[in-house]
Amino acid sequence: MAGGAREVLTLQLGHFAGFVGAHWWNQQDAALGRATDSKEPPGELCPDVLYRTGRTLHGQETYTPRLILMDLKGSLSSLKEEGGLYRDKQLDAAIAWQGKLTTHKEELYPKNPYLQDFLSAEGVLSSDGVWRVKSIPNGKGSSPLPTATTPKPLIPTEASIRVWSDFLRVHLHPRSICMIQKYNHDGEAGRLEAFGQGESVLKEPKYQEELEDRLHFYVEECDYLQGFQILCDLHDGFSGVGAKAAELLQDEYSGRGIITWGLLPGPYHRGEAQRNIYRLLNTAFGLVHLTAHSSLVCPLSLGGSLGLRPEPPVSFPYLHYDATLPFHCSAILATALDTVTVPYRLCSSPVSMVHLADMLSFCGKKVVTAGAIIPFPLAPGQSLPDSLMQFGGATPWTPLSACGEPSGTRCFAQSVVLRGIDRACHTSQLTPGTPPPSALHACTTGEEILAQYLQQQQPGVMSSSHLLLTPCRVAPPYPHLFSSCSPPGMVLDGSPKGAVESIPVFGALCSSSSLHQTLEALARDLTRLDLRRWASFMDAGVEHDDVAELLQELQSLAQCYQGGDSLVD
């Protein structure tokens, strides 16, 4: 592959994973569209890590995500399962069969108005049923509209977003979408609710073979596959699908990195007893089984707790979001994900997935926490040392793994990324002869400042840090969450006019002692359950012995994070 990219194959498993993934791919697409902008810094991130080139039957070049996603019947809305870039299935059937054709059509979902506007801007559907994309500069990204004026940004309304495909602006390959037809997305009946149900899906030859075929298709065209990233719902039966998928990957692709992001949607309420108990059981089973088969596992949630006791969602100083809207929560988590995954997506000197996982998961600590500052608060006229000094000695980032506040906890190892700060702001511009107000102000490069800051915050801890000029893209359809940012992403005191298209972000993955309390609390909640009351969960394929083994493994995992030494102490 061009540039010697170390490819990553992404698996999205579940509907909330679809929301996070839609924002994630929209952000990648927005970055591709800016690749030819002369104002942009030279490419620091390699898109070929996540994307693949292809060609339609009509000879048109395509550039699509290297992606397999699984969701339930009724979850796609107006999106076709085979995508829109390649030949329509009905046309293939007509060519193969010369006899009389009878067509039975399901009632179509109306296309989201945002997507109608987007598609008319991106290309046209020809009379032969094939989507023809407008010319792609350098074979990648979306071309600017052929108009004399800049078009008004297309912003979907929260009320118009029902499913993740309502705001996905990226065209997918026909091999990407795999629907689980035996379970329903909507309604009360036929839901994929329990871990055991999810495991049994990939035990069925039909679905197992379909997943394996898609894996082989993508893997065989890679020159150097560094591994797999799994975005997986933890709260429902997709935790079982994810665990079985990770086991399959570990068996078939030994030595490749498998990094799993366990996703949980917004807050929950005490009144929903069955849903909360299922959520607890699915999360616990998912974490333990995914940890057994992954190189690294990171829960991602804006909730305050993984256990039964509801905690308020996390807050961000410069964001205003509705924690009950998956559209909002998934946008924030995708922004953090786009930042903390930077190390294995770099063009130069990339850190492999395996290396990143090994650094963070020593001594059995394969579960890590995530945190981020969104956006990073750099005010006009400030330098990076000025901004970092404002945090004092406190842990700067907002926790994103539902493991409580990180203050007072111990970090064993961390990977940190700061992106989107202009090079002119990296160092302090002191008048000659002025004594530096801190050790950070005396540093001569941004990289040195960041490393020095991390050393001050966590003395003796193994820290990997990356400083990028490239900001994080938050152009529409990303929701408007920024009340105190200027269009370039600078933090202001008032509410400015104009859309924010990119922001600086400070993100971190940390092997933290907070996981000791979190995992022990999960185990305690499980021991208090009367499993006889939740026979429906057990009937889905989980035995009482499985729960006893789960408790033991949770407690053993928790012990890994109790005290002990950091990697370099």
C-alpha positions in Angstrom: 0.0 0.0 0.0 1.1 3.6 -0.8 3.4 5.0 1.9 3.8 1.7 3.6 0.7 2.2 5.8 0.3 -0.2 8.6 -3.4 -1.0 8.1 -6.1 -1.3 10.8 -9.4 -3.0 10.3 -12.3 -1.5 12.3 -15.2 -3.6 13.6 -18.3 -1.7 14.8 -20.7 -3.9 16.8 -24.0 -2.4 18.0 -26.2 0.6 17.6 -24.4 3.0 20.0 -21.1 1.9 18.4 -22.8 2.9 15.1 -23.4 6.4 16.5 -19.8 6.8 17.7 -18.5 5.2 14.4 -20.6 7.6 12.3 -19.1 10.6 14.0 -15.6 9.0 13.8 -15.8 8.4 10.1 -17.3 11.8 9.4 -14.3 13.3 11.2 -11.9 11.2 9.1 -13.8 12.3 6.0 -13.6 16.0 7.0 -9.9 15.7 7.5 -9.5 14.1 4.1 -11.4 17.0 2.5 -8.9 19.4 4.0 -5.8 17.5 2.8 -5.3 19.8 -0.2 -5.9 23.1 1.8 -2.7 25.2 1.7 -3.5 26.5 5.1 -3.3 23.1 6.7 -0.2 21.6 8.2 1.5 18.8 6.2 -0.2 15.4 6.7 0.7 14.0 10.1 -1.9 11.3 10.1 -2.0 8.5 7.4 -5.5 7.9 6.1 -4.5 4.7 4.5 -4.3 3.1 8.0 -8.1 3.3 8.1 -9.1 3.5 4.5 -8.8 1.3 1.4 -8.8 2.1 -2.3 -11.0 0.3 -4.7 -12.8 0.5 -8.0 -16.4 0.1 -9.0 -17.5 -2.1 -11.9 -17.7 1.2 -13.9 -14.0 1.9 -13.3 -14.5 4.7 -10.8 -11.9 4.9 -8.0 -13.3 4.7 -4.5 -11.8 5.4 -1.1 -13.8 3.7 1.7 -13.4 2.8 5.3 -11.8 -0.6 6.0 -14.8 -1.5 8.1 -17.1 -4.3 9.2 -20.2 -3.2 11.1 -22.9 -5.3 12.6 -26.3 -4.1 13.7 -29.9 -5.3 14.0 -32.9 -5.5 11.6 -34.5 -2.1 11.2 -31.4 0.0 12.3 -30.3 1.3 8.9 -33.2 3.6 8.1 -32.7 4.7 4.5 -29.2 3.4 4.2 -28.8 0.4 1.9 -27.1 -2.7 3.3 -24.9 -3.0 0.2 -24.0 0.8 0.2 -24.5 3.1 -2.8 -21.1 3.1 -4.5 -21.4 -0.2 -6.4 -23.8 -2.0 -8.6 -27.3 -2.4 -7.2 -28.3 -6.0 -6.1 -31.6 -5.8 -8.1 -29.6 -5.1 -11.3 -27.4 -8.1 -10.6 -30.4 -10.3 -10.1 -31.9 -9.1 -13.4 -28.8 -9.9 -15.3 -28.5 -13.4 -13.7 -32.1 -14.4 -14.2 -33.6 -14.1 -17.7 -37.2 -15.2 -16.7 -40.1 -13.1 -15.3 -39.2 -11.0 -12.3 -41.6 -10.2 -9.4 -40.5 -7.5 -7.0 -41.7 -7.4 -3.4 -40.7 -4.1 -1.9 -40.5 -3.1 1.8 -41.8 0.3 2.6 -38.8 2.6 2.4 -37.7 4.8 5.3 -37.7 8.5 4.3 -34.2 9.8 3.9 -33.1 12.3 6.5 -33.3 15.9 5.0 -29.6 16.5 6.0 -28.5 13.4 3.9 -30.6 14.5 0.9 -28.8 17.8 0.9 -25.4 16.1 1.4 -25.9 13.6 -1.4 -27.0 16.2 -3.9 -23.7 18.0 -3.0 -21.5 15.0 -3.3 -22.7 13.3 -6.5 -25.7 11.9 -8.5 -27.6 8.7 -8.8 -27.4 7.7 -12.5 -30.2 6.0 -14.4 -28.5 2.6 -14.1 -28.7 2.7 -10.3 -25.1 3.4 -9.7 -23.9 6.3 -7.4 -21.5 8.5 -9.3 -19.3 10.6 -6.9 -18.0 13.9 -8.1 -14.3 14.0 -8.9 -12.1 13.2 -5.9 -8.9 15.3 -5.6 -5.8 13.0 -5.4 -8.2 10.1 -5.2 -9.2 10.9 -1.6 -11.7 13.0 0.2 -14.6 15.0 -1.0 -14.3 17.7 -3.6 -15.4 21.2 -3.0 -18.7 22.2 -4.5 -18.4 23.8 -8.0 -20.0 27.1 -6.9 -18.6 30.6 -6.7 -19.6 31.0 -3.0 -19.0 28.9 0.0 -22.1 26.8 0.7 -24.0 27.1 4.0 -23.0 24.2 6.3 -25.5 21.4 6.3 -26.5 20.8 10.0 -28.9 18.1 10.9 -31.4 18.9 13.7 -31.3 16.7 16.9 -35.0 15.9 16.3 -34.2 14.4 12.8 -31.6 12.0 14.1 -33.3 8.6 14.8 -30.5 6.2 14.0 -26.7 6.6 13.2 -27.2 6.3 9.5 -29.2 9.5 9.6 -26.0 11.5 9.8 -23.3 9.3 8.3 -21.8 11.2 5.4 -19.3 8.5 4.3 -19.9 6.0 1.6 -19.3 2.4 2.7 -18.1 -0.6 0.8 -20.7 -3.4 0.1 -18.7 -5.7 2.4 -19.0 -3.4 5.3 -22.6 -3.8 6.6 -23.6 -7.1 8.2 -27.2 -7.2 9.5 -28.3 -9.6 12.3 -31.8 -10.3 10.9 -33.0 -12.5 13.8 -33.1 -9.6 16.3 -35.0 -6.3 16.0 -33.7 -2.8 16.6 -37.1 -1.3 17.4 -40.0 -2.6 19.6 -40.1 -4.6 22.8 -40.0 -8.1 21.2 -37.0 -9.9 19.6 -34.3 -7.7 21.1 -30.7 -8.6 21.6 -30.6 -7.9 25.3 -28.2 -10.4 26.9 -24.6 -11.4 26.7 -25.4 -15.0 26.0 -27.6 -14.1 23.1 -24.8 -12.2 21.5 -22.3 -15.0 22.0 -24.7 -17.4 20.3 -25.1 -15.2 17.3 -21.5 -15.8 16.3 -21.7 -19.5 17.1 -24.3 -19.8 14.3 -22.5 -20.9 11.1 -24.4 -18.3 9.0 -23.1 -15.3 10.9 -19.7 -16.8 11.8 -19.0 -17.6 8.1 -20.3 -14.1 7.0 -17.9 -12.4 9.5 -15.0 -14.6 8.5 -15.6 -14.0 4.8 -15.6 -10.2 5.3 -12.5 -10.4 7.5 -10.6 -12.4 4.8 -11.7 -10.0 2.1 -10.2 -7.0 3.9 -7.2 -8.7 5.5 -5.9 -10.4 2.3 -5.5 -7.0 0.5 -3.4 -5.5 3.4 0.4 -5.3 2.9 1.0 -5.0 6.7 -2.0 -5.4 8.9 -1.1 -4.1 12.4 -4.3 -5.1 13.9 -8.0 -4.5 14.7 -9.9 -1.9 16.6 -13.3 -3.0 17.9 -16.0 -0.5 18.8 -18.5 -2.5 20.8 -21.6 -1.8 22.8 -21.1 -3.1 26.4 -24.6 -2.5 27.8 -26.6 -5.0 25.7 -26.2 -8.3 23.9 -23.5 -6.9 21.6 -21.1 -7.3 24.5 -21.4 -11.1 23.7 -21.0 -10.5 20.0 -17.8 -8.4 20.7 -16.4 -11.1 23.0 -16.9 -13.8 20.4 -15.5 -11.6 17.6 -12.4 -10.8 19.7 -11.9 -14.5 20.4 -12.2 -15.3 16.6 -9.6 -12.6 15.8 -7.2 -13.8 18.5 -7.4 -17.4 17.2 -7.1 -16.5 13.5 -4.7 -13.5 13.6 -2.3 -14.3 16.4 0.3 -11.6 17.0 -1.9 -8.7 15.6 -3.1 -6.0 17.9 -6.7 -6.1 19.1 -7.8 -2.8 20.9 -11.4 -2.8 22.1 -13.4 0.3 22.9 -16.3 -0.8 25.1 -19.1 1.8 24.6 -21.9 2.7 26.9 -24.6 5.3 26.1 -25.7 8.1 28.5 -27.1 8.1 32.0 -29.6 5.5 33.3 -32.4 5.6 35.9 -33.2 3.6 39.0 -36.8 3.0 37.8 -35.7 0.7 34.9 -34.8 -2.4 37.0 -34.5 -5.0 34.3 -32.6 -2.8 31.9 -30.2 -1.7 34.7 -29.5 -5.3 35.8 -29.0 -6.5 32.2 -26.7 -3.5 31.7 -24.6 -4.5 34.8 -24.4 -8.2 33.8 -23.6 -7.4 30.1 -20.9 -4.9 31.1 -19.3 -7.2 33.6 -19.3 -10.3 31.2 -18.2 -8.1 28.3 -15.2 -6.5 30.1 -13.9 -9.8 31.4 -14.3 -11.8 28.1 -13.0 -8.9 26.0 -10.0 -8.5 28.2 -9.2 -12.2 27.8 -9.1 -11.9 24.0 -7.9 -8.3 23.4 -4.5 -6.7 23.6 -6.1 -3.7 25.4 -9.7 -2.8 26.5 -10.9 0.7 27.3 -14.5 1.5 28.5 -15.9 4.7 27.0 -18.9 6.5 28.6 -20.0 9.9 29.7 -21.7 8.3 32.7 -20.3 8.5 36.2 -20.4 4.8 37.0 -20.4 1.3 35.5 -22.3 -0.1 38.4 -25.9 -0.1 39.6 -25.8 3.2 41.5 -26.6 6.0 39.0 -24.1 8.9 39.0 -24.5 12.2 37.1 -22.8 12.4 33.7 -19.5 14.1 33.4 -19.3 17.8 32.6 -17.0 19.8 30.3 -16.1 23.4 31.0 -16.5 24.4 27.4 -19.2 22.0 26.1 -23.0 22.1 26.5 -24.4 18.7 25.7 -27.6 16.7 26.4 -26.5 13.4 28.0 -29.8 11.8 27.0 -29.1 12.2 23.3 -26.9 9.5 21.7 -26.1 12.0 18.9 -24.4 14.3 21.5 -22.7 11.7 23.7 -21.3 9.7 20.7 -19.9 12.9 19.2 -17.8 13.6 22.3 -16.6 10.0 22.6 -15.7 10.0 18.9 -13.6 13.1 19.4 -11.7 11.5 22.2 -11.3 8.3 20.2 -10.0 10.3 17.2 -7.3 11.8 19.5 -6.1 8.8 21.7 -5.8 6.6 18.6 -3.3 9.0 17.0 -0.1 7.0 18.0 -0.9 4.1 15.6 -2.1 6.3 12.8 0.9 8.6 12.3 2.7 9.0 9.0 6.1 9.1 10.5 7.4 7.1 13.5 4.1 5.5 14.3 3.6 3.4 17.4 2.1 0.0 16.5 -1.1 -1.1 18.2 0.8 -4.0 19.8 3.5 -1.6 21.1 0.9 0.8 22.6 -0.9 -2.1 24.2 2.3 -3.6 25.6 3.3 -0.3 27.1 0.0 0.3 28.9 -0.9 -3.3 29.9 2.1 -4.6 31.7 1.5 -6.9 34.7 -1.9 -8.0 33.4 -3.4 -4.5 33.4 -5.2 -4.9 30.1 -8.0 -2.5 31.0 -7.2 1.2 30.7 -9.2 4.4 31.2 -9.6 7.4 28.9 -9.8 11.1 29.5 -9.8 14.3 27.5 -10.1 18.0 27.5 -12.5 19.0 24.8 -11.6 21.6 23.6 -8.2 22.3 25.0 -8.4 25.8 26.6 -5.9 28.0 24.7 -7.1 31.6 24.8 -5.9 34.3 22.3 -2.4 35.5 23.3 -1.7 32.5 25.5 1.2 30.0 25.0 1.1 26.3 25.7 3.0 26.7 29.0 0.5 29.4 30.1 -2.4 27.1 29.5 -0.9 24.0 31.2 0.1 26.0 34.3 -3.6 26.9 34.8 -4.4 23.3 35.6 -2.1 23.4 38.7 -1.4 20.0 40.1 -4.8 18.6 39.3 -5.4 15.8 36.7 -6.4 18.0 33.8 -8.7 15.8 31.7 -12.4 14.9 32.1 -12.8 11.1 32.8 -14.4 9.2 30.0 -14.5 5.6 31.3 -17.1 5.8 34.1 -14.5 5.1 36.7 -14.9 8.2 38.8 -12.7 11.2 39.2 -9.0 10.5 38.6 -7.8 12.9 41.3 -6.0 11.0 44.1 -5.6 7.9 42.0 -2.3 6.4 40.8 -1.2 6.2 37.2 1.0 3.2 36.2 1.5 4.2 32.6 0.0 6.6 30.1 -0.2 7.6 26.5 -1.0 11.3 25.9 -1.8 13.2 22.7 -2.2 17.0 22.4 -3.3 18.2 19.0 -4.4 21.4 17.2 -2.1 23.9 18.9 -0.4 26.3 16.4 3.3 26.0 16.4 3.7 29.7 17.2 1.9 29.0 20.5 4.0 26.0 21.5 6.7 27.9 23.5 6.6 31.0 25.7 7.6 34.3 23.9 9.3 36.0 26.8 11.1 39.3 26.4 14.8 38.7 26.6 16.0 39.0 30.2 12.6 38.1 31.7 12.9 35.2 34.1 10.6 32.3 33.1 7.6 32.0 35.5 7.9 28.2 35.5 10.1 25.4 34.3 7.7 24.9 31.4 8.3 28.4 30.2 12.0 27.7 30.0 11.6 24.8 27.5 12.5 25.4 23.9 10.1 23.0 22.1 6.5 22.0 22.4 7.4 18.4 22.7 9.8 19.2 25.6 7.1 21.2 27.3 4.6 18.4 27.1 7.1 15.8 28.4 8.1 18.1 31.2 4.5 18.7 32.2 3.7 15.0 32.3 6.8 14.3 34.4 5.7 17.0 36.9 2.1 15.6 37.0 3.1 11.9 37.4 6.8 11.6 38.5 8.4 8.3 37.6 5.5 7.1 35.4 6.1 5.7 31.9 4.6 8.4 29.6 4.4 8.4 25.9 3.4 11.8 24.4 2.6 13.1 20.9 2.2 16.8 19.9 0.4 17.4 16.6 -0.5 20.5 14.7 -3.5 18.8 13.1 -6.7 19.7 15.0 -9.8 17.5 15.5 -12.5 18.2 12.9 -16.0 19.1 14.3 -17.7 20.4 11.2 -21.4 19.6 10.6 -23.0 17.1 11.0 -21.1 17.3 14.3 -23.6 18.8 16.8 -23.2 22.5 17.9 -21.8 21.9 21.5 -19.3 24.8 21.7 -20.7 27.9 23.4 -17.3 29.5 24.2 -15.2 28.9 21.1 -14.3 31.0 18.1 -14.4 29.4 14.7 -10.7 28.5 14.8 -11.3 26.6 18.1 -9.9 29.2 20.4 -11.6 29.4 23.8 -13.3 32.8 24.4 -15.2 34.4 27.3 -18.4 35.1 25.3 -20.5 33.4 22.7 -19.1 34.2 19.3 -20.7 34.0 15.9 -19.8 31.4 13.3 -19.5 27.6 13.2 -16.6 25.9 14.8 -14.9 23.5 12.3 -11.9 22.3 14.3 -10.7 22.3 17.9 -7.5 21.5 19.8 -7.9 18.4 22.0 -5.8 16.9 24.9 -6.5 13.2 25.3 -5.0 10.4 27.4 -5.1 6.6 27.9 -4.1 5.6 31.4 -3.5 2.4 33.4 -5.0 3.7 36.6 -5.6 2.6 40.1 -9.2 3.9 39.8 -9.9 0.6 38.0 -9.3 -1.3 41.3 -12.3 0.4 42.9 -14.4 0.3 39.7 -13.9 -3.5 39.1 -14.4 -4.3 42.8 -17.6 -2.3 42.8 -18.9 -4.2 39.8 -18.1 -7.5 41.6 -19.9 -6.3 44.7 -23.0 -5.3 42.7 -23.0 -8.8 41.1 -22.8 -10.6 44.4 -25.9 -8.8 45.6 -28.1 -10.0 42.7 -30.6 -12.7 43.2 -30.1 -14.5 39.9 -33.4 -16.4 40.3 -35.2 -13.1 39.6 -33.3 -12.7 36.3 -33.9 -16.2 34.8 -34.4 -14.6 31.4 -30.8 -13.5 31.3 -29.6 -16.9 32.4 -31.9 -18.6 29.9 -30.0 -16.7 27.1 -27.0 -19.0 27.5 -25.3 -18.1 30.8 -24.9 -20.8 33.5 -24.7 -20.1 37.3 -21.1 -21.4 37.2 -20.3 -18.8 34.5 -21.4 -16.0 37.0 -19.2 -17.5 39.8 -16.3 -17.6 37.4 -17.0 -14.1 36.3 -16.8 -12.8 39.9 -13.5 -14.6 40.4 -12.0 -13.1 37.3 -13.3 -9.6 38.0 -11.7 -9.7 41.5 -8.4 -11.0 40.0 -8.4 -8.2 37.5 -9.2 -5.6 40.2 -6.1 -6.8 42.2 -3.8 -5.9 39.3 -4.6 -2.3 39.9 -4.1 -2.3 43.7 -1.0 -0.5 44.8 2.0 -2.0 43.1 4.7 -0.1 41.2 4.6 1.8 38.0 6.7 0.6 35.1 9.8 2.7 35.9 9.7 3.1 39.7 
